[in-house]
Amino acid sequence: MEVVESISALRAARKGMTGNVGLVPTMGALHAGHQALVEAARAENDHVIATIFVNPTQFGPDEDLETYPRNLSADLDMLREGGVDLVFVPSVAVIYPAGFQTAVIVDQVTRRLEGELRPGHFRGVTTVVAKLFNLTQPTCAYFGQKDAQQVAVLRQMVRDLNFPLQMVVVPTVRETDGLALSSRNVYLKPDEREAARALYRALQAAASLYDAGERDTETLRLEAMDMLNAQELAAVDYVSVLDARTFQPVEGDVDALLIVVLAAKIGRPRLLDNALLPWSLNSRDGLTATLGAGVP
């Protein structure tokens, strides 16, 4: 496995790759969720590139940029064991050199939820991912379902800017009790870790109601909200039921494929989770049919 820090070295290594190339962009602090992305990329491509970059432009002024978990040595070991061919580990100065003044902005899908609560967050995400797409020229790029709004935003960017790649969405990897894996889970204290199970239970509650025939989106939303609010350690930011393909709000009885997205602060971290309705869509094939994006 080759590890490079400069753009020139990355481009030289990329030039030597033939066939399909899978890209796994990360901010490090890797866990089994990232491992699932690497495994999918390795199984479906001739070469795999991973990137590790804690992107400062997607952090707000009061967020955890300085304390975000970092463990480069362990990250590289995991990527090496996963069969990654090339890892790009740039500095901030490499990605944003002096005089940098360009941004990629996706408009409508970024206005709500995380975009509303974290102004500028998605501008940072789309700008850095566009740069990584340009630098690595992947055939396929792999992202996790857990960050569903990010997937929707990047899918829109891929379509609008005609990136010649396939976005691949991999199902959320969970602990045995349902908690979605996240690098920020390390912040949870024992009682907060127990409380965090409420996010998954909230999704299950909405899914059970949907499977029983309920189609009113507000009823589904309130079912999840009530379950989450029942956990006193959870400070709920939002629970929304959206059209899974457009990520836009829907009202009334809806037969379209739906996604329940929620976020809550439990102790120090904000935890995000989501589930497609019907629940059976929360699989690789279901995600590909619902959230995937092909070459524009």
KEKE-3310 file (N, C-alpha, C; in steps of 0.2 Angstrom, whole numbers, plus 5000, padded with zeros to 4 digits):
npx = (5004:5003:5007:5003:5006:5006:4999:5005:5012:5000:4994:5003:5003:4990:4990:4996:4986:4975:4959:4944:4942:4940:4934:4936:4932:4938:4938:4947:4950:4945:4933:4922:4912:4918:4927:4918:4915:4927:4928:4918:4922:4934:4930:4923:4931:4946:4956:4959:4957:4960:4956:4962:4957:4955:4943:4943:4934:4921:4918:4910:4912:4911:4912:4920:4933:4947:4948:4944:4943:4959:4969:4981:4990:4984:4973:4979:4984:4972:4967:4977:4976:4963:4966:4968:4975:4981:4983:4979:4985:4983:4989:4981:4986:4989:4977:4970:4978:4987:4978:4967:4951:4939:4923:4911:4894:4879:4862:4847:4844:4852:4847:4839:4838:4853:4860:4854:4856:4869:4877:4886:4892:4889:4894:4908:4909:4905:4914:4927:4925:4922:4935:4942:4936:4940:4954:4957:4950:4939:4931:4920:4913:4912:4901:4893:4877:4873:4875:4864:4859:4871:4874:4863:4866:4878:4875:4867:4876:4885:4877:4874:4886:4891:4900:4909:4906:4901:4891:4891:4881:4883:4876:4871:4882:4881:4881:4878:4867:4860:4865:4871:4887:4900:4913:4913:4907:4915:4915:4905:4899:4897:4883:4877:4880:4871:4859:4860:4854:4842:4840:4840:4829:4819:4819:4815:4802:4795:4796:4790:4776:4774:4776:4764:4755:4753:4753:4753:4763:4766:4761:4770:4781:4779:4778:4792:4797:4791:4797:4810:4810:4807:4818:4827:4840:4843:4844:4834:4837:4830:4817:4813:4802:4805:4804:4813:4821:4822:4824:4816:4803:4788:4770:4755:4746:4757:4764:4776:4793:4801:4811:4816:4824:4835:4841:4851:4857:4867:4874:4891:4892:4884:4872:4868:4855:4846:4833:4827:4810:4800:4807:4814:4822:4834:4846:4860:4856:4843:4847:4855:4845:4837:4845:4856:4867:4870:4881:4879)
npy = (4994:5011:5026:5043:5061:5072:5081:5079:5067:5059:5060:5054:5041:5038:5038:5026:5017:5005:5000:4999:5010:5012:5024:5029:5041:5048:5055:5049:5041:5028:5015:5000:5003:5011:5001:4993:5000:5000:4986:4984:4992:4986:4974:4977:4984:4986:4993:5002:5018:5027:5041:5051:5065:5077:5088:5105:5115:5110:5111:5119:5135:5132:5119:5102:5102:5103:5093:5082:5064:5057:5045:5040:5030:5018:5019:5018:5005:4998:5001:4995:4981:4980:4979:4991:5001:5013:5027:5044:5057:5071:5087:5102:5113:5108:5105:5117:5128:5144:5158:5151:5151:5146:5138:5125:5124:5117:5119:5118:5106:5107:5116:5113:5104:5097:5106:5118:5119:5118:5130:5132:5120:5110:5116:5116:5102:5098:5105:5100:5086:5087:5092:5080:5070:5076:5075:5061:5054:5043:5028:5023:5029:5028:5029:5030:5025:5031:5045:5052:5064:5070:5061:5063:5077:5076:5067:5075:5085:5077:5074:5087:5093:5084:5073:5059:5046:5033:5034:5025:5018:5012:5001:5006:5003:4994:4994:4979:4982:4991:5004:5016:5016:5028:5039:5049:5042:5039:5049:5047:5044:5030:5030:5038:5031:5021:5028:5032:5022:5025:5031:5022:5014:5023:5024:5011:5011:5019:5012:5000:5005:5009:4997:4991:4997:5011:5026:5040:5054:5062:5056:5045:5052:5058:5046:5041:5053:5053:5042:5045:5057:5051:5047:5054:5059:5063:5077:5083:5087:5086:5077:5070:5066:5061:5062:5049:5049:5062:5069:5079:5087:5078:5077:5071:5056:5046:5037:5036:5031:5032:5041:5041:5053:5058:5067:5070:5077:5069:5070:5075:5072:5075:5064:5056:5047:5036:5029:5019:5018:5006:4996:4985:4991:4995:4989:4984:4982:4989:5002:5005:5006:5016:5027:5027:5034:5036:5038:5054)
npz = (5000:4995:5002:5001:5001:4994:4980:4968:4969:4971:4959:4951:4955:4953:4939:4936:4937:4931:4924:4934:4947:4964:4976:4993:5003:5018:5035:5043:5060:5059:5058:5059:5051:5041:5036:5030:5019:5012:5010:5001:4990:4987:4983:4971:4962:4952:4958:4973:4981:4996:5006:5019:5028:5038:5037:5038:5034:5035:5047:5061:5070:5084:5084:5085:5079:5083:5092:5086:5084:5080:5073:5065:5062:5066:5057:5045:5046:5046:5033:5025:5029:5023:5010:5002:4989:4988:4998:5001:5010:5014:5019:5027:5020:5008:5002:5004:4998:5000:4996:4991:4985:4980:4980:4980:4979:4983:4982:4986:4993:5004:5012:5024:5040:5043:5036:5040:5053:5054:5047:5032:5033:5023:5012:5014:5013:5000:4993:4996:4993:4979:4975:4978:4970:4958:4959:4961:4951:4951:4947:4954:4969:4987:5000:5016:5022:5034:5034:5028:5022:5017:5007:4999:4995:4989:4979:4971:4967:4960:4949:4944:4941:4932:4935:4930:4937:4948:4962:4976:4989:5005:5017:5034:5047:5062:5080:5091:5098:5090:5088:5077:5070:5073:5072:5082:5092:5103:5112:5120:5137:5149:5153:5144:5132:5133:5133:5120:5112:5110:5097:5087:5091:5090:5076:5073:5078:5070:5058:5061:5062:5049:5043:5047:5040:5041:5033:5034:5035:5045:5056:5057:5059:5072:5079:5079:5085:5098:5104:5104:5112:5124:5130:5142:5142:5129:5118:5107:5090:5077:5070:5055:5041:5025:5007:5000:4988:4984:4995:5000:5010:5014:5014:5022:5017:5009:4996:4991:4992:5007:5019:5036:5045:5059:5072:5087:5102:5113:5128:5124:5110:5094:5087:5073:5063:5052:5042:5029:5023:5016:5029:5023:5013:5018:5014:5004:4990:4990:4994:4983:4973:4978:4983:4976:4963:4946:4932:4925)
capx = (5000:5007:5004:5006:5004:5006:4995:5009:5013:4994:4992:5008:5001:4984:4991:4998:4981:4971:4953:4940:4945:4935:4937:4933:4934:4936:4941:4950:4946:4941:4929:4919:4908:4923:4929:4913:4916:4933:4927:4914:4926:4939:4926:4920:4936:4953:4961:4955:4960:4956:4958:4961:4958:4950:4942:4942:4929:4915:4917:4907:4916:4910:4912:4926:4939:4953:4948:4941:4948:4964:4974:4983:4994:4978:4969:4983:4984:4965:4967:4982:4972:4957:4968:4968:4981:4984:4980:4980:4984:4986:4989:4977:4989:4989:4970:4968:4984:4987:4974:4961:4944:4933:4918:4905:4888:4873:4857:4840:4844:4856:4844:4836:4841:4860:4862:4851:4859:4877:4878:4892:4894:4889:4898:4914:4909:4905:4920:4932:4924:4923:4942:4945:4934:4945:4961:4957:4946:4937:4925:4915:4915:4908:4898:4889:4870:4872:4875:4860:4858:4877:4873:4859:4869:4884:4872:4865:4883:4887:4872:4874:4893:4893:4906:4909:4907:4895:4890:4888:4879:4883:4871:4874:4885:4878:4883:4873:4860:4857:4868:4875:4894:4902:4919:4911:4904:4920:4914:4899:4900:4893:4876:4875:4880:4865:4854:4860:4851:4835:4839:4838:4822:4814:4818:4811:4795:4792:4796:4784:4770:4774:4774:4757:4750:4752:4756:4753:4770:4766:4760:4776:4786:4778:4780:4799:4799:4789:4801:4816:4809:4806:4825:4829:4847:4843:4841:4832:4837:4825:4815:4809:4801:4806:4805:4820:4824:4823:4826:4812:4798:4782:4765:4749:4747:4762:4766:4783:4798:4802:4817:4816:4831:4834:4848:4850:4863:4867:4881:4895:4891:4877:4871:4863:4854:4841:4831:4822:4804:4800:4813:4818:4826:4840:4851:4864:4852:4838:4850:4857:4839:4834:4849:4862:4868:4875:4884:4874)
capy = (5000:5017:5032:5049:5067:5078:5080:5077:5060:5056:5060:5050:5034:5036:5037:5019:5012:5004:4997:5002:5013:5014:5029:5029:5047:5048:5059:5045:5038:5023:5010:4995:5006:5013:4995:4990:5004:4998:4980:4985:4995:4981:4968:4979:4988:4984:4997:5006:5023:5030:5047:5053:5072:5081:5094:5111:5119:5108:5111:5126:5138:5129:5111:5099:5102:5102:5087:5076:5059:5055:5039:5039:5023:5013:5020:5015:4997:4995:5001:4990:4975:4980:4979:4997:5001:5020:5032:5051:5060:5078:5093:5107:5118:5105:5105:5124:5132:5151:5161:5147:5155:5143:5134:5121:5125:5114:5124:5117:5100:5109:5121:5110:5099:5098:5112:5124:5119:5119:5134:5131:5113:5106:5120:5112:5095:5098:5108:5095:5080:5089:5091:5073:5067:5078:5072:5054:5052:5037:5025:5023:5032:5024:5033:5027:5027:5035:5052:5052:5070:5071:5057:5067:5083:5074:5064:5081:5088:5073:5075:5094:5094:5078:5069:5053:5041:5030:5034:5018:5019:5006:5001:5008:4997:4996:4989:4974:4985:4996:5011:5017:5017:5034:5041:5053:5038:5038:5054:5045:5041:5024:5031:5041:5026:5017:5032:5032:5016:5027:5033:5016:5012:5028:5022:5005:5012:5022:5007:4996:5008:5009:4990:4989:5000:5018:5030:5047:5055:5066:5050:5041:5056:5058:5040:5041:5058:5051:5037:5048:5061:5047:5047:5061:5062:5065:5083:5081:5092:5085:5071:5072:5060:5064:5058:5046:5050:5069:5072:5084:5085:5076:5078:5067:5049:5046:5030:5036:5028:5037:5040:5045:5055:5061:5069:5072:5077:5065:5072:5079:5072:5075:5058:5056:5041:5037:5022:5020:5014:5001:4994:4981:4994:4996:4984:4986:4983:4994:5008:5007:5007:5022:5032:5027:5039:5034:5043:5059)
capz = (5000:4995:5006:4998:5005:4989:4974:4962:4970:4970:4952:4948:4957:4950:4932:4935:4939:4925:4925:4938:4953:4969:4981:4999:5006:5025:5039:5048:5065:5055:5062:5055:5045:5035:5034:5025:5013:5009:5008:4995:4985:4985:4979:4965:4958:4951:4963:4978:4984:5002:5008:5026:5028:5043:5033:5042:5031:5036:5055:5063:5074:5090:5084:5088:5074:5086:5096:5082:5085:5075:5074:5058:5062:5066:5051:5039:5047:5044:5026:5023:5029:5018:5003:4999:4985:4988:5003:5001:5017:5013:5024:5025:5015:5001:5000:5003:4998:5001:4990:4989:4985:4976:4983:4977:4983:4981:4985:4989:4997:5009:5016:5030:5044:5045:5033:5043:5060:5053:5042:5029:5033:5016:5007:5015:5011:4993:4990:4997:4989:4972:4974:4979:4964:4953:4960:4961:4945:4953:4943:4959:4976:4992:5006:5021:5023:5040:5033:5022:5019:5014:5001:4994:4993:4984:4973:4967:4965:4954:4943:4941:4938:4927:4937:4927:4942:4951:4969:4979:4996:5009:5023:5040:5051:5069:5086:5092:5100:5084:5088:5071:5071:5071:5075:5088:5098:5108:5116:5125:5143:5149:5153:5137:5127:5134:5131:5113:5109:5108:5090:5083:5093:5086:5069:5072:5080:5064:5053:5063:5061:5042:5041:5049:5035:5041:5028:5035:5037:5052:5061:5057:5062:5079:5082:5081:5090:5105:5106:5105:5117:5130:5133:5145:5140:5122:5116:5100:5085:5073:5067:5049:5036:5018:5001:5000:4982:4983:5002:5001:5015:5011:5019:5021:5015:5004:4994:4989:4996:5013:5024:5042:5047:5065:5075:5094:5106:5119:5131:5120:5103:5091:5084:5067:5060:5047:5040:5023:5024:5021:5032:5019:5008:5021:5011:4998:4984:4992:4994:4976:4969:4981:4984:4971:4957:4940:4928:4923)
cpx = (5004:5003:5007:5003:5003:5002:4999:5010:5006:4993:4997:5006:4995:4985:4993:4992:4977:4964:4949:4944:4940:4938:4933:4936:4933:4940:4945:4946:4942:4938:4926:4915:4913:4926:4924:4913:4922:4932:4923:4918:4931:4936:4924:4925:4942:4958:4956:4960:4956:4960:4957:4962:4953:4949:4939:4936:4922:4913:4914:4912:4916:4910:4919:4932:4945:4954:4945:4946:4952:4968:4976:4986:4989:4974:4973:4983:4977:4965:4971:4979:4966:4959:4968:4975:4985:4980:4983:4979:4987:4985:4983:4980:4989:4982:4968:4974:4982:4983:4968:4955:4938:4929:4913:4899:4882:4867:4852:4841:4849:4853:4841:4841:4848:4863:4859:4854:4866:4878:4885:4895:4895:4893:4905:4914:4909:4911:4926:4931:4924:4931:4945:4943:4939:4952:4962:4954:4943:4931:4919:4917:4910:4907:4894:4882:4869:4871:4871:4859:4865:4877:4869:4862:4874:4881:4870:4871:4885:4883:4873:4881:4895:4899:4905:4910:4900:4896:4887:4887:4879:4879:4875:4876:4883:4881:4877:4866:4857:4861:4873:4883:4896:4909:4918:4908:4909:4919:4909:4902:4895:4885:4873:4875:4874:4859:4854:4856:4844:4834:4837:4831:4817:4813:4814:4804:4792:4791:4790:4777:4769:4772:4767:4752:4750:4756:4756:4760:4771:4765:4766:4781:4785:4779:4787:4801:4797:4794:4808:4816:4809:4813:4827:4836:4848:4840:4840:4833:4832:4823:4811:4808:4801:4805:4812:4824:4826:4825:4822:4806:4792:4776:4759:4751:4751:4764:4773:4788:4800:4808:4815:4823:4830:4841:4846:4857:4863:4874:4885:4893:4884:4877:4866:4862:4848:4839:4826:4816:4801:4807:4818:4823:4833:4845:4855:4860:4846:4841:4852:4851:4836:4839:4855:4862:4872:4878:4879:4874)
cpy = (5006:5023:5038:5055:5073:5076:5077:5069:5056:5055:5055:5042:5033:5035:5030:5014:5011:5000:5002:5004:5015:5019:5029:5035:5046:5054:5056:5043:5032:5018:5005:4998:5008:5006:4992:4994:5001:4991:4980:4987:4990:4975:4970:4983:4984:4987:5001:5012:5026:5036:5048:5061:5075:5088:5100:5115:5117:5108:5119:5129:5135:5122:5109:5097:5100:5096:5081:5071:5058:5050:5037:5032:5018:5013:5016:5007:4994:4995:4996:4983:4974:4979:4985:4998:5008:5024:5039:5054:5067:5082:5098:5112:5115:5106:5112:5128:5140:5154:5157:5151:5153:5138:5131:5121:5121:5117:5121:5111:5102:5114:5119:5106:5101:5105:5119:5124:5120:5123:5133:5124:5110:5110:5117:5105:5094:5100:5103:5089:5081:5089:5084:5069:5069:5075:5065:5050:5044:5034:5025:5026:5030:5029:5028:5029:5032:5042:5053:5058:5072:5067:5061:5073:5081:5071:5070:5084:5084:5074:5082:5095:5089:5075:5062:5047:5039:5031:5028:5020:5012:5006:5003:5002:4999:4991:4984:4977:4990:5002:5011:5019:5024:5036:5045:5049:5038:5043:5052:5042:5035:5025:5034:5036:5022:5021:5032:5027:5019:5029:5027:5014:5017:5026:5016:5006:5015:5016:5002:4998:5008:5002:4988:4993:5008:5021:5038:5049:5058:5061:5046:5045:5057:5052:5039:5047:5056:5046:5040:5053:5058:5046:5053:5064:5064:5072:5083:5087:5092:5078:5072:5065:5064:5059:5055:5048:5058:5073:5078:5082:5083:5076:5073:5060:5049:5038:5030:5033:5034:5036:5044:5047:5059:5063:5072:5072:5074:5066:5076:5078:5073:5068:5058:5049:5042:5029:5024:5016:5013:4999:4989:4984:4996:4991:4987:4987:4988:5001:5010:5009:5014:5028:5033:5032:5036:5040:5048:5058)
cpz = (5000:4998:5003:5001:5000:4983:4968:4963:4969:4963:4948:4949:4954:4942:4931:4936:4932:4927:4930:4945:4958:4974:4987:5003:5014:5029:5045:5054:5063:5060:5057:5050:5039:5032:5029:5019:5009:5006:5001:4989:4983:4981:4972:4960:4957:4956:4967:4981:4990:5003:5015:5026:5033:5040:5037:5040:5032:5043:5056:5068:5081:5090:5086:5083:5078:5090:5092:5083:5079:5077:5068:5057:5062:5060:5045:5040:5044:5036:5022:5023:5025:5011:4999:4995:4987:4993:5002:5007:5017:5019:5022:5020:5008:4998:4999:5003:4999:4995:4988:4990:4982:4981:4979:4981:4980:4985:4989:4995:5004:5014:5023:5034:5045:5042:5036:5050:5060:5047:5039:5029:5026:5011:5008:5012:5004:4990:4990:4993:4982:4970:4974:4973:4958:4953:4959:4954:4946:4948:4948:4966:4981:4998:5010:5021:5029:5039:5027:5018:5015:5007:4996:4991:4988:4978:4968:4964:4959:4948:4940:4938:4933:4929:4934:4932:4945:4959:4972:4987:4999:5015:5029:5044:5058:5074:5086:5094:5096:5084:5082:5073:5069:5075:5082:5094:5104:5113:5122:5131:5144:5149:5147:5132:5128:5132:5123:5109:5107:5101:5086:5085:5090:5079:5068:5074:5074:5059:5055:5061:5053:5040:5042:5045:5036:5036:5029:5038:5043:5057:5062:5060:5070:5083:5084:5086:5097:5108:5108:5111:5124:5133:5135:5143:5133:5121:5109:5096:5080:5072:5061:5044:5029:5013:5000:4994:4982:4989:5003:5006:5011:5016:5017:5020:5009:5002:4991:4994:5001:5016:5030:5044:5054:5068:5083:5097:5112:5122:5126:5113:5100:5087:5079:5065:5056:5045:5034:5025:5017:5023:5027:5014:5011:5020:5006:4992:4985:4991:4987:4972:4971:4981:4980:4966:4952:4937:4924:4915)
residu = (MET:GLU:VAL:VAL:GLU:SER:ILE:SER:ALA:LEU:ARG:ALA:ALA:ARG:LYS:GLY:MET:THR:GLY:ASN:VAL:GLY:LEU:VAL:PRO:THR:MET:GLY:ALA:LEU:HIS:ALA:GLY:HIS:GLN:ALA:LEU:VAL:GLU:ALA:ALA:ARG:ALA:GLU:ASN:ASP:HIS:VAL:ILE:ALA:THR:ILE:PHE:VAL:ASN:PRO:THR:GLN:PHE:GLY:PRO:ASP:GLU:ASP:LEU:GLU:THR:TYR:PRO:ARG:ASN:LEU:SER:ALA:ASP:LEU:ASP:MET:LEU:ARG:GLU:GLY:GLY:VAL:ASP:LEU:VAL:PHE:VAL:PRO:SER:VAL:ALA:VAL:ILE:TYR:PRO:ALA:GLY:PHE:GLN:THR:ALA:VAL:ILE:VAL:ASP:GLN:VAL:THR:ARG:ARG:LEU:GLU:GLY:GLU:LEU:ARG:PRO:GLY:HIS:PHE:ARG:GLY:VAL:THR:THR:VAL:VAL:ALA:LYS:LEU:PHE:ASN:LEU:THR:GLN:PRO:THR:CYS:ALA:TYR:PHE:GLY:GLN:LYS:ASP:ALA:GLN:GLN:VAL:ALA:VAL:LEU:ARG:GLN:MET:VAL:ARG:ASP:LEU:ASN:PHE:PRO:LEU:GLN:MET:VAL:VAL:VAL:PRO:THR:VAL:ARG:GLU:THR:ASP:GLY:LEU:ALA:LEU:SER:SER:ARG:ASN:VAL:TYR:LEU:LYS:PRO:ASP:GLU:ARG:GLU:ALA:ALA:ARG:ALA:LEU:TYR:ARG:ALA:LEU:GLN:ALA:ALA:ALA:SER:LEU:TYR:ASP:ALA:GLY:GLU:ARG:ASP:THR:GLU:THR:LEU:ARG:LEU:GLU:ALA:MET:ASP:MET:LEU:ASN:ALA:GLN:GLU:LEU:ALA:ALA:VAL:ASP:TYR:VAL:SER:VAL:LEU:ASP:ALA:ARG:THR:PHE:GLN:PRO:VAL:GLU:GLY:ASP:VAL:ASP:ALA:LEU:LEU:ILE:VAL:VAL:LEU:ALA:ALA:LYS:ILE:GLY:ARG:PRO:ARG:LEU:LEU:ASP:ASN:ALA:LEU:LEU:PRO:TRP:SER:LEU:ASN:SER:ARG:ASP:GLY:LEU:THR:ALA:THR:LEU:GLY:ALA:GLY:VAL:PRO)
# end
